[in-house]
C-alpha cells in the first residue's frame, strides 16, 4: 500500500469522524438528553438522522452512507 493511498484513507476517516461529531452536536442542541444516553443509543440517533437527511451534500452522503450504527459507536468512542 502506498503512502498516498494511506493518506487518502486517513483523510476519508477523519472526514467521517468530523461529520459524525458535527451531526451529534446538532442533535444535542435539539435533544440535550442525548448527553446522558448510552453510546449505542446516541449512535442510533446519529445514524437515523443521517439516513433521514435529504439535504446532505452528495460528497457528505457518500462519506456516511456506508457507516453502520456500530461504526458510529466506534467513532464516538474515540476522540
MORAUR-V543484 format. One record per backbone hydrogen bond with DSSP energy under -1.0 kcal/mol. NH is the residue of the N-H (numbers start at 1). CO is the residue of the C=O. If there is no record, write none. Layout:
BEGIN
NH,CO  NH,CO
END
This chain:
BEGIN
6,2  7,3  8,4  9,5  10,6  11,7  12,8  13,9  14,10  15,11  16,12  17,13  18,14  19,15  20,16  21,17  22,18  23,19  24,20  25,21  26,22  27,23  28,24  29,25  31,27  34,31  35,32  36,33  37,34  42,38  43,39  44,40  45,41  46,42  47,43  48,44  49,45  50,46  51,47  52,48  53,49  61,57  62,58  63,59  64,60  65,61  67,64  72,68  73,69  74,70  75,71  76,72  77,73  78,74
END
